[in-house]
Amino acid sequence: MKKKSIPKLAINHLFRLTDDTGLLQHSKFIIPDRKYGYCTDDNARALIFITKYYRNHPTAEAIRLFETYLAFIYQSIKPDKTVYNFMEYDRRWKTYEPAADALGRVIWALGSVIGDCPDKDYTPFVKEFFCDTSNHIPTMSPRAKAYSILGLSEYLKIFPDDSLAVKFTNIAAGTLCKLFNDSSSSDWHWYEEVISYANAIMPAAMFAAADITKDKNYFEIAKKSCDFMVQHTFNGKHFSFIGSNGWHTKGKDRAQFDQQPIEAAYTVIMLAKAYESTKEKKYKTLQRKAFDWFLGDNDLNVCLYDSKTKGCRDGICKHGLNLNQGAESTLSYLLARVFLI
């Protein structure tokens, strides 16, 4: 089979979904759907992406998006240094909505700015809020801890002697280790008894933790869980990610649909970390195959990436594509694109 060409990186649809407040959550087809407002999760993902994009494309457009997402994240931080997650279109925070894993994504985003942004004038401002929010890592959910590890790994590139950041890395990785040991068995090498949402971020985080601490146990768990995830999502020809319409519970059949772009994106990131840690070429090859899921190498042979709008459709359903092009899906494609090796 002829290898697909990688589309030129473009931010047209991201720009379409962004106003002077931040990134809107949803779209109806390609039109921003303002009634759903904004969320911190998406603006954190957008900040991670645009930081990497800005390094190679220091345009006025990129800087505008970077500062918009950074300002949104800054405004999301509460007095106790946790975050609000949902904002109405009229700029009122939904104070009654749980933030779930949003704080972990914020730490990942702020760490990415510190570690990856070419303009270090932002560092003092961002470092203050990175350190404040990081104090919550010990009490976070497992996935939030995984996101935090990725932020800590970026932060420690610039501040390698920060012992508290290393301590928080060990706390977060220790939680994932315990979950893995409690849930895994001879034929189930995973952190939970169900494979559900944003799965590959946990092995990715364990590879990052192993790189920071040089802990062999972290590395072994990272590799074992990474290989397990590939085993359950790659059929030898293309990736078929765990569907959100039922997930995959230990001992039961997996759901085939609905497959979401975020699973492809985090698999690309996981395989980037696996390749960086092991230098095994198979992970680089698999990474490209995971990316090609966006381009049509999937169960329905449909292209999720829209070459006209430069956005990404919201998923693969049993009867075809979800034609909406919301923030999470578009950012999933863009993040996968910038993490390609």
matplotlib code that plots the C-alpha trace (Angstrom):
import matplotlib.pyplot as plt

x = [0.0, 1.3, 2.2, -0.1, 1.5, 1.4, -0.7, 1.0, 0.4, -2.3, -4.3, -7.2, -9.9, -8.3, -8.4, -12.1, -13.0, -11.1, -12.4, -10.9, -11.9, -10.6, -11.3, -14.9, -15.7, -18.1, -19.1, -22.1, -20.3, -17.6, -19.4, -18.5, -21.5, -21.4, -24.2, -21.8, -19.1, -15.6, -13.7, -10.3, -9.5, -9.6, -7.7, -5.0, -4.7, -4.6, -1.8, 0.2, -0.2, 0.3, 3.5, 5.0, 3.7, 4.9, 8.5, 8.6, 6.1, 6.6, 3.9, 1.6, -1.3, 0.4, 1.4, -2.2, -3.5, -0.8, -1.6, -5.3, -5.1, -2.5, -4.8, -7.8, -5.8, -4.7, -8.3, -9.4, -7.3, -9.2, -8.0, -7.1, -5.1, -7.4, -9.3, -12.8, -13.4, -16.5, -17.3, -20.5, -20.3, -21.0, -17.8, -19.4, -17.7, -20.0, -18.9, -21.1, -19.5, -16.7, -13.3, -12.4, -8.9, -8.7, -6.0, -3.7, -4.1, -3.4, -0.1, 0.8, 0.1, 2.0, 5.0, 5.0, 5.2, 8.1, 9.9, 9.1, 8.3, 11.1, 10.2, 11.4, 9.9, 6.8, 8.6, 8.4, 4.7, 3.9, 6.3, 4.4, 1.2, 2.8, 4.3, 1.0, -1.1, 1.4, 0.9, -2.4, -0.7, -0.8, -4.6, -5.4, -7.1, -4.9, -5.3, -4.7, -1.5, -0.5, -1.0, 0.9, 3.9, 4.1, 4.1, 6.7, 8.9, 8.8, 9.4, 12.4, 14.1, 14.6, 14.7, 16.4, 17.4, 13.9, 13.6, 9.9, 9.1, 10.9, 9.1, 5.7, 6.8, 7.5, 4.2, 2.2, 4.1, 3.8, 0.0, 0.0, 2.4, 0.1, -2.9, -1.0, 0.0, -3.5, -5.3, -2.9, -2.7, -1.1, -3.2, -4.2, -1.3, -3.3, -3.9, -7.6, -10.0, -11.5, -9.9, -11.9, -11.0, -7.6, -6.0, -2.5, -1.7, -0.8, 2.0, 3.2, 3.4, 5.3, 7.9, 8.3, 8.6, 11.2, 13.2, 13.1, 13.9, 15.8, 13.5, 13.6, 10.2, 8.6, 10.1, 9.1, 5.5, 5.5, 6.7, 4.4, 1.3, 2.3, 2.7, -0.6, -2.4, -1.0, -2.0, -5.6, -5.9, -3.6, -4.9, -1.8, -2.9, -4.4, -5.4, -8.9, -9.2, -11.5, -15.0, -16.6, -19.9, -19.1, -15.3, -13.4, -13.9, -11.5, -12.8, -15.4, -15.5, -14.4, -16.6, -15.6, -17.5, -17.6, -13.9, -12.6, -9.7, -8.2, -7.3, -5.3, -3.6, -2.5, -1.4, 0.9, 2.2, 2.7, 4.6, 6.8, 7.7, 8.3, 10.6, 12.5, 13.0, 13.8, 15.0, 13.2, 12.1, 8.8, 7.4, 8.2, 6.5, 3.5, 3.4, 2.9, 0.2, -1.6, -1.4, -2.7, -6.0, -6.8, -6.1, -8.3, -6.4, -9.2, -12.1, -14.3, -11.6, -12.8, -10.7, -11.3, -8.9, -10.7, -8.2, -10.4, -11.1, -7.9, -10.1, -10.9, -14.2, -15.4, -15.2, -16.0, -19.5, -21.0, -22.6, -19.9, -18.3, -19.5, -19.2, -18.9, -15.4, -15.1, -12.1, -11.1, -11.1, -9.3, -6.7, -6.3, -5.2, -3.0, -1.3, -0.7, 0.8, 3.3, 4.3, 5.1, 8.8]
y = [0.0, 3.4, 5.6, 8.6, 12.0, 14.1, 17.3, 20.6, 21.9, 24.6, 26.3, 27.7, 25.9, 26.5, 30.2, 29.8, 28.3, 31.0, 34.4, 37.1, 35.0, 31.6, 28.5, 27.5, 23.9, 22.8, 23.3, 22.4, 21.0, 23.7, 26.6, 27.5, 26.6, 29.5, 28.2, 25.6, 28.3, 27.4, 24.9, 25.0, 21.4, 22.5, 25.8, 23.8, 21.4, 24.4, 26.0, 22.8, 22.8, 26.4, 26.5, 23.9, 25.5, 29.0, 27.7, 27.0, 29.6, 32.8, 34.7, 37.4, 34.9, 32.3, 34.8, 36.0, 32.5, 31.7, 34.7, 34.1, 30.6, 31.5, 34.3, 31.9, 29.5, 32.3, 33.4, 29.8, 29.6, 29.9, 31.5, 28.0, 27.4, 24.8, 25.7, 26.3, 24.2, 25.5, 29.1, 30.3, 32.3, 35.5, 34.8, 33.6, 30.5, 27.5, 27.3, 24.2, 22.1, 19.7, 20.3, 16.6, 16.3, 19.9, 20.9, 18.1, 19.4, 22.9, 21.8, 20.0, 23.2, 25.5, 23.1, 23.1, 26.8, 26.8, 24.0, 24.7, 28.3, 30.2, 33.5, 33.2, 36.5, 34.5, 32.1, 34.1, 34.7, 31.0, 29.5, 31.2, 29.5, 26.2, 25.9, 27.0, 24.5, 21.7, 21.6, 19.8, 16.9, 14.5, 14.6, 14.5, 11.7, 9.2, 10.7, 14.2, 12.9, 11.5, 14.9, 16.5, 14.3, 15.4, 19.0, 18.3, 16.7, 19.9, 22.1, 20.1, 20.7, 24.3, 23.8, 20.3, 21.0, 21.6, 18.7, 19.4, 18.9, 15.5, 14.6, 15.4, 13.2, 10.3, 10.8, 10.8, 7.9, 6.0, 6.2, 4.9, 2.1, 1.0, 1.1, -1.0, -3.6, -3.8, -4.2, -6.1, -9.9, -12.3, -11.2, -7.7, -5.1, -2.0, 0.5, -0.1, -2.9, -1.0, 0.7, 3.9, 7.5, 9.1, 5.7, 6.1, 9.2, 6.9, 4.9, 8.2, 9.7, 6.6, 6.9, 10.5, 9.7, 7.0, 9.6, 12.1, 9.7, 6.8, 4.4, 1.0, 0.0, 3.0, 2.2, -1.5, -0.5, 2.1, -0.4, -3.2, -1.0, 0.6, -2.7, -3.9, -0.8, -1.4, -5.1, -4.1, -1.3, -2.2, -5.1, -5.5, -3.2, -0.1, 1.2, 0.6, 2.5, 1.5, 2.9, 5.2, 3.4, 0.7, 0.9, -2.3, -4.0, -6.7, -10.1, -8.7, -7.8, -4.3, -1.6, -0.8, 2.5, 5.4, 6.0, 9.4, 11.4, 12.0, 8.3, 8.6, 11.7, 10.3, 7.1, 9.2, 10.9, 7.6, 6.1, 9.2, 8.7, 5.0, 5.6, 8.3, 6.0, 2.7, 3.8, 0.8, 1.5, -0.4, 2.4, 5.0, 2.9, 2.3, 6.1, 6.9, 4.2, 5.8, 9.2, 7.7, 6.8, 10.5, 10.2, 7.1, 4.1, 3.0, 0.6, 2.5, 3.8, 7.4, 10.5, 12.5, 15.3, 17.9, 19.2, 22.1, 23.5, 22.1, 20.8, 17.3, 15.5, 14.4, 10.7, 7.4, 6.0, 2.7, 4.3, 6.8, 10.0, 12.5, 15.5, 18.2, 19.6, 20.7, 21.8, 18.5, 16.7, 19.4, 19.7, 15.9, 16.1, 19.1, 17.6, 14.3, 16.3, 18.2, 15.1, 13.1, 12.0]
z = [0.0, -1.0, 2.0, 2.4, 2.1, 5.3, 4.8, 5.3, 8.8, 8.9, 11.6, 9.5, 11.4, 14.8, 14.0, 12.9, 16.3, 18.3, 19.3, 21.6, 24.7, 23.8, 21.9, 21.5, 22.4, 19.7, 16.1, 13.9, 10.9, 10.5, 12.1, 15.7, 18.0, 20.5, 22.8, 24.3, 25.2, 26.1, 28.3, 29.9, 28.7, 25.1, 25.7, 27.5, 24.6, 22.2, 24.3, 24.1, 20.3, 19.6, 21.7, 19.5, 16.3, 17.4, 17.7, 14.0, 12.8, 14.8, 12.9, 14.3, 13.9, 16.0, 18.7, 18.9, 19.4, 21.9, 24.0, 23.8, 25.1, 27.7, 29.0, 29.1, 31.2, 33.5, 34.0, 34.7, 37.9, 41.1, 44.3, 45.7, 42.5, 41.0, 37.9, 36.5, 33.4, 31.6, 30.6, 29.1, 25.9, 28.0, 29.9, 33.1, 34.6, 35.4, 39.0, 39.6, 37.0, 38.1, 36.6, 36.4, 34.8, 33.6, 36.2, 34.9, 31.4, 32.6, 34.2, 31.0, 29.0, 31.4, 31.5, 27.7, 27.6, 30.0, 28.2, 24.6, 24.0, 22.2, 23.9, 27.4, 28.4, 29.3, 31.7, 35.0, 34.6, 33.6, 36.2, 39.1, 38.1, 37.1, 40.6, 42.3, 40.5, 40.8, 44.5, 43.8, 42.0, 45.0, 45.2, 41.5, 39.6, 37.8, 34.3, 35.7, 37.3, 33.9, 32.2, 35.0, 34.5, 30.9, 32.1, 34.7, 32.1, 30.0, 33.1, 34.2, 30.9, 32.0, 35.8, 36.2, 39.8, 41.1, 43.6, 44.3, 40.6, 40.7, 44.0, 42.3, 39.3, 41.7, 43.5, 40.2, 38.7, 42.0, 41.7, 38.2, 39.2, 42.0, 39.7, 37.1, 39.7, 41.2, 37.8, 35.6, 35.2, 32.8, 29.8, 31.0, 31.3, 32.1, 34.9, 35.2, 34.5, 31.7, 28.7, 28.3, 27.5, 26.6, 27.2, 25.8, 27.9, 30.8, 29.1, 27.6, 31.1, 32.5, 29.7, 30.6, 34.3, 33.6, 31.6, 34.5, 37.3, 35.5, 37.4, 35.7, 37.1, 35.5, 32.2, 32.4, 33.2, 30.4, 27.8, 28.9, 28.9, 25.6, 24.0, 25.5, 24.1, 20.6, 20.9, 21.5, 18.9, 16.0, 13.8, 11.7, 9.0, 10.7, 14.1, 15.4, 18.6, 21.5, 20.9, 23.4, 22.9, 25.5, 25.9, 26.7, 30.0, 31.1, 30.1, 27.7, 24.0, 23.1, 21.5, 17.9, 17.7, 18.3, 17.7, 18.8, 17.4, 20.9, 21.1, 17.9, 19.1, 22.4, 20.7, 18.5, 21.6, 23.4, 20.5, 20.3, 23.9, 23.3, 20.4, 22.3, 25.3, 23.4, 19.9, 18.6, 15.0, 15.4, 17.5, 14.9, 12.2, 14.5, 15.2, 11.5, 11.2, 14.2, 12.5, 9.2, 11.0, 10.5, 6.8, 6.1, 7.3, 9.7, 10.0, 7.5, 5.2, 5.8, 6.1, 9.3, 8.3, 6.2, 3.6, 2.8, 6.3, 7.9, 10.7, 11.9, 12.0, 15.4, 15.1, 13.4, 14.1, 13.0, 10.0, 9.0, 10.1, 12.7, 10.4, 13.1, 13.5, 17.2, 19.2, 20.7, 17.4, 15.5, 18.3, 18.4, 14.7, 15.2, 18.3, 16.5, 13.6, 15.7, 17.7, 14.6, 14.6]

ax = plt.figure().add_subplot(projection="3d")
ax.plot(x, y, z, "-o")
ax.set_aspect("equal")
plt.show()
